[in-house]
Amino acid sequence: MSHRTLSGFRSENKAALDDLFVQVLGMLSAEGLITLERVTLDGTKIKANASGNTFRRKEKLQAHLELAREQVRILNVEGEQEEATVKRRAAARRRAARQRASRLEAAVREVERLQQEKKHDRKDFQARVSSTDPEAHVMRNGEGGTVPSYNVQLLTDTTHGLIVNVAATTDAIDYRQLKPALERCATTLGRTPKQIVADGDYTNHASVQAAADYGVDFYGSWQDSWKPGERDAQGRDRTFQASAFTYDAERDCFTCPAGKLLTRRARLSRGNGVYTRVYHAGKTACVHCPLRNQCAPVIAKPAWRRSITRIEEPATTTAFKAKMATAEAQQIYARRSQIAEFPHAWIKERCRLRQFRCRGRLKVSMEAIWACLSYNLARWFSLRRKLNLEVVPV
């Protein structure tokens, strides 16, 4: 069997492989090994089949694309003049040239997409994409370095540690991955889990709302993005930081250390049902305040007045935080790592899947599914042996 036949089998049967994976899950579910009572969601970075030296900006990619198209044209002309004895070798060269041109075209499209996404954040941003695997993105790995990678997301049933869903994403962070995981679970399995447990990278307003929309009980570690330090960004000490201002819920206002009131002036939407309320002091309250020098920035206009912002969270987030403060929720979350992280370690160690052999998100996803299918079958064999030993009398 040639390597091209094997490669074609591995990458050209996505629908059949997905169906096989679901059939195995159905068999495991019928035996009571998968219940979807509780699942864990976790991601890991796996290196792409691309080097960091292959990343280029749009102008360079377009120049390489023109050269590749010219090479394809030349090989096509030469192929018409060659003898039959060398046609096979010439066809291989033409196929390789077409594949390189196709990858470069995809790289140009990807770099244009990234540039369009980032142009509102940074006007000087120059996107770079790999010429060998355009869909691979540079991500930070567990060793602290940055390499071209894919972020592999695994949904694992906690009953026996079996994988119920897998996806290879190009998103470097897990912030937006909980909702897609639930969507995939509902599509492939026909139902969603009763409970889902994920770490702090997944825990945010959007994830809490998505879990509530699907009727899934979510357990996660909420990470506050800001914690009071000795001094804030304006150089104020703790006495004049926002946390030192007293909030009156009945009147919806703040009181500063000098006794001045800050009333609500604006309510800004941040999406996902989250709002920011802005409170300002009176126009002349801060002009002659004896504590102005300690409260105001170093460079402040004479008419400067203090402002405070307060985050208004939706009811789903408030209920989630109250639930996670209970001892029962903490115990459920404490068991997350031993279930969620083991499949990743098994796949990397037993399947040697620390770097993908294929290129492109489609082929990478199939390679990840093959590894997860191997894991589930090996786990099933282990459970069957264990169950057989339990029923055999000594």
C-alpha positions in Angstrom: 0.0 0.0 0.0 1.5 3.3 -1.0 1.6 6.3 1.4 -0.7 8.2 -0.9 -3.4 5.5 -0.6 -3.1 5.5 3.1 -3.2 9.3 3.3 -6.3 9.4 1.1 -8.0 6.9 3.3 -7.2 8.9 6.4 -8.3 12.2 5.0 -11.1 11.6 2.5 -13.6 9.7 4.6 -14.7 12.3 7.1 -18.4 11.4 7.1 -17.7 7.7 7.5 -15.2 8.3 10.4 -17.7 10.6 12.2 -20.4 7.9 11.8 -18.0 5.2 13.1 -17.2 7.4 16.2 -20.9 7.9 16.9 -21.6 4.2 16.5 -19.0 3.3 19.0 -20.5 5.9 21.4 -23.9 4.3 20.9 -22.5 0.9 21.7 -20.8 2.2 24.9 -24.0 4.0 25.9 -26.0 0.8 25.4 -23.7 -1.0 27.8 -24.2 1.8 30.4 -20.6 3.0 30.1 -21.7 6.5 28.9 -24.5 8.3 30.7 -24.0 12.0 30.0 -25.0 12.7 33.6 -21.8 14.8 33.9 -19.1 15.6 31.4 -15.9 17.6 31.6 -14.5 20.0 28.9 -10.8 20.6 28.4 -8.5 21.6 25.7 -4.8 21.1 24.9 -2.4 22.5 22.3 -1.0 20.0 19.7 1.7 21.2 17.3 0.8 21.7 13.7 2.7 20.2 10.8 4.2 23.6 10.1 7.3 25.6 11.1 7.3 29.0 12.6 9.6 30.1 9.7 6.8 29.5 7.2 4.7 32.4 8.5 4.6 35.3 6.0 2.7 38.6 5.5 0.2 39.1 2.8 2.6 40.8 0.3 5.1 37.9 0.6 2.4 35.3 0.3 1.1 36.9 -2.9 4.6 37.0 -4.4 5.1 33.3 -3.6 1.7 32.5 -5.1 2.6 34.2 -8.4 5.8 32.1 -8.6 3.8 28.9 -7.8 1.2 29.6 -10.5 4.0 30.2 -13.0 5.7 27.0 -12.0 2.3 25.1 -12.6 2.0 26.7 -16.0 5.6 25.7 -17.0 5.1 22.1 -15.8 1.9 21.8 -17.7 3.6 23.0 -21.0 6.5 20.6 -20.4 4.1 17.7 -19.7 2.7 17.9 -23.2 6.2 17.4 -24.7 7.5 14.6 -22.5 7.8 11.0 -23.5 5.6 8.3 -22.0 8.5 6.9 -19.8 8.7 10.0 -17.7 5.0 11.0 -17.7 4.4 9.5 -14.3 7.2 11.4 -12.7 6.2 14.6 -14.4 2.6 14.1 -13.2 3.8 13.9 -9.6 5.7 17.2 -10.0 2.7 18.9 -11.5 0.5 17.6 -8.7 3.0 18.9 -6.0 3.1 22.3 -7.7 -0.7 22.5 -7.8 -0.9 21.6 -4.1 1.6 24.3 -3.2 -0.4 26.9 -5.2 -3.6 25.8 -3.5 -2.0 26.1 0.0 -0.7 29.6 -0.9 -4.2 30.7 -2.2 -5.7 29.5 1.1 -2.9 31.3 3.0 -3.7 34.6 1.2 -7.4 34.2 2.1 -6.6 33.5 5.7 -4.3 36.4 6.1 -6.9 38.7 4.6 -9.5 37.3 7.1 -7.2 37.9 10.1 -6.3 41.3 8.9 -10.0 42.2 8.6 -10.7 40.9 12.2 -7.9 42.8 13.8 -8.0 46.1 11.9 -10.4 47.7 14.5 -8.2 46.7 17.4 -4.8 47.7 16.1 -4.4 49.8 13.0 -0.7 48.8 12.7 -1.4 45.1 12.9 0.1 43.0 10.2 -1.3 39.4 10.1 1.0 36.5 9.3 0.0 33.0 8.1 1.9 29.8 7.4 2.5 29.0 3.7 2.4 25.3 4.5 -0.6 25.1 6.8 -2.6 28.3 6.5 -5.2 27.3 9.2 -2.6 26.7 11.9 -2.2 29.5 14.3 0.7 30.4 16.7 -0.3 29.4 20.2 1.3 29.3 23.6 2.1 25.8 24.8 2.4 24.4 28.3 6.2 24.9 28.2 5.8 28.7 27.8 6.8 28.8 24.2 4.8 29.8 21.1 4.5 27.4 18.2 2.0 26.8 15.3 -0.7 24.6 16.9 -4.3 23.5 17.0 -6.4 23.6 20.1 -8.0 20.2 20.6 -11.2 20.2 22.7 -12.3 17.0 24.4 -15.7 16.4 26.0 -15.3 13.5 28.5 -18.0 11.5 30.3 -17.1 11.3 34.0 -18.8 7.8 34.5 -15.9 5.9 33.0 -13.7 8.6 31.4 -14.8 8.0 27.8 -14.6 10.8 25.2 -18.0 11.7 23.8 -16.9 14.6 21.5 -13.7 16.0 19.9 -12.9 19.0 17.8 -9.7 20.7 16.6 -10.1 24.5 16.7 -7.9 27.4 15.5 -8.8 29.5 18.6 -5.7 29.9 20.8 -7.8 30.4 24.0 -10.7 28.4 25.5 -12.8 31.4 26.3 -15.4 30.8 23.5 -15.4 27.0 23.3 -18.1 25.9 25.8 -21.1 26.8 23.6 -19.7 25.1 20.4 -19.0 22.0 22.5 -22.6 21.8 23.6 -23.8 22.5 20.0 -21.7 19.6 18.7 -22.9 17.3 21.5 -26.5 18.1 20.7 -25.9 17.5 17.0 -23.9 14.3 17.1 -25.6 12.6 20.1 -29.0 14.1 19.9 -28.9 15.4 23.5 -26.8 17.5 25.8 -25.3 16.5 29.2 -27.0 17.2 32.4 -23.9 18.8 34.0 -20.7 20.1 32.5 -17.5 21.0 34.4 -14.7 23.2 32.9 -11.9 25.2 34.3 -11.5 29.0 34.6 -10.6 29.5 31.0 -14.1 28.6 30.0 -15.9 30.3 32.8 -17.3 33.7 31.7 -20.7 35.4 31.1 -21.2 33.9 27.6 -20.5 30.3 28.8 -22.8 30.6 31.8 -25.6 32.0 29.5 -25.0 29.3 26.9 -25.2 26.5 29.5 -28.4 28.0 30.8 -29.9 28.2 27.3 -29.2 24.5 26.8 -30.5 23.6 30.2 -27.1 22.3 31.3 -25.9 22.7 34.9 -22.4 24.4 34.6 -19.6 24.1 37.1 -16.5 26.3 36.7 -14.0 28.4 38.4 -14.8 32.1 38.0 -11.7 34.2 37.6 -12.0 37.9 38.5 -10.1 39.9 35.9 -9.2 42.7 38.4 -8.0 42.5 42.0 -7.1 45.6 44.1 -3.4 46.1 44.5 -1.4 48.6 46.4 -1.8 51.2 43.6 -4.1 51.4 40.6 -3.2 52.5 37.0 -3.5 56.2 38.0 -1.1 55.8 40.9 -3.7 56.0 43.7 -3.2 54.1 46.8 -5.9 51.8 48.3 -7.6 54.7 50.1 -8.8 56.2 46.9 -9.3 53.2 44.7 -12.7 52.3 43.4 -13.0 49.5 46.0 -12.8 52.1 48.8 -15.9 53.9 47.6 -19.1 52.9 49.4 -22.1 51.8 47.3 -25.7 52.5 48.3 -27.9 50.0 46.5 -31.2 51.8 47.4 -30.2 55.2 46.0 -27.8 53.6 43.3 -24.9 55.9 44.1 -21.4 55.8 45.5 -19.9 57.9 48.4 -16.2 58.8 48.1 -13.8 59.0 51.1 -14.4 62.7 51.3 -18.2 62.2 51.6 -19.1 63.4 48.1 -21.8 61.5 46.2 -21.2 60.0 42.7 -24.5 59.4 40.9 -25.2 57.2 37.9 -24.8 58.9 34.5 -24.6 56.1 31.9 -25.4 52.4 31.4 -23.3 50.8 28.7 -23.9 47.3 27.3 -21.0 44.9 27.1 -22.9 42.0 25.6 -24.1 38.7 27.0 -26.5 40.6 29.3 -23.7 42.4 31.1 -23.8 46.2 31.6 -21.4 48.8 32.9 -22.8 51.6 35.0 -20.8 54.8 35.1 -21.1 57.1 38.1 -19.8 60.7 38.2 -19.2 63.2 41.0 -20.9 66.6 40.7 -19.4 69.2 38.3 -17.8 71.2 41.2 -17.5 68.5 43.8 -13.8 67.7 43.0 -12.6 71.2 42.2 -11.9 72.4 45.7 -11.8 69.0 47.5 -9.0 68.9 50.0 -8.2 65.3 48.9 -8.1 66.1 45.2 -4.3 65.7 44.9 -4.5 62.1 46.3 -7.6 61.1 44.2 -6.9 62.8 40.9 -4.3 61.6 38.3 -1.0 63.4 38.2 -2.1 65.3 35.0 -5.7 66.4 35.5 -7.6 69.3 34.1 -9.1 71.9 36.5 -12.6 70.7 35.8 -11.7 67.0 36.4 -14.2 65.0 38.5 -14.0 61.5 39.8 -15.9 58.6 38.1 -16.6 55.0 39.1 -17.8 52.1 37.1 -19.8 49.2 38.3 -20.5 45.9 36.5 -24.1 44.9 36.4 -24.3 41.1 35.9 -27.3 39.1 34.6 -29.3 36.8 36.9 -27.7 33.7 35.4 -24.2 34.8 36.4 -25.3 35.8 39.9 -27.0 32.4 40.4 -23.9 30.7 39.1 -21.5 32.4 41.5 -23.8 31.7 44.4 -23.9 28.0 43.4 -20.1 27.8 43.1 -19.7 29.2 46.6 -21.4 26.1 48.0 -19.3 23.1 49.3 -21.1 20.7 47.0 -20.2 22.6 43.9 -16.6 22.9 45.1 -16.4 19.1 45.5 -17.7 18.5 42.0 -15.2 21.0 40.5 -12.3 19.5 42.5 -12.7 16.1 40.7 -12.5 17.8 37.2 -8.8 17.5 36.5 -8.4 13.8 37.1 -11.2 13.1 34.5 -10.6 15.9 32.0 -6.8 15.8 31.7 -6.2 12.0 31.5 -7.4 11.5 27.9 -5.1 14.3 26.6 -2.2 12.7 28.4 -3.1 9.2 27.0 -3.4 10.5 23.5 -0.1 12.3 23.6 1.8 9.5 25.2 0.3 6.3 23.8 -0.7 7.7 20.3 2.4 9.9 20.2 0.1 12.7 19.1 2.3 15.6 20.1 2.4 16.9 16.6 -0.1 16.4 13.8 1.0 14.5 10.7 -1.6 16.1 8.4 -2.2 19.7 7.5 -5.4 21.7 7.4 -8.2 21.8 10.0 -10.3 19.1 8.3 -7.4 16.5 8.2 -6.2 17.5 11.6 -9.7 17.0 13.0 -9.8 13.5 11.5 -6.5 12.7 13.0 -7.7 13.8 16.4 -10.9 11.6 16.0 -8.8 8.6 15.1 -6.8 9.1 18.3 -9.9 9.5 20.4 -11.5 6.4 18.8 -8.4 4.4 19.7 -8.6 5.8 23.3 -12.3 4.8 23.6 -11.8 1.3 22.3 -8.7 0.7 24.5 -10.7 2.0 27.5 -13.7 -0.2 26.5 -11.4 -3.3 26.4 -10.0 -2.4 29.8 -13.5 -2.0 31.3 -14.7 -5.3 29.8 -11.7 -7.2 31.3 -12.3 -5.5 34.7 -16.1 -6.4 34.6 -15.3 -10.0 33.6 -12.9 -10.4 36.4 -15.5 -9.1 38.9 -18.1 -11.7 37.9 -15.8 -14.8 37.7 -15.8 -16.6 41.0 -12.4 -17.3 42.7 
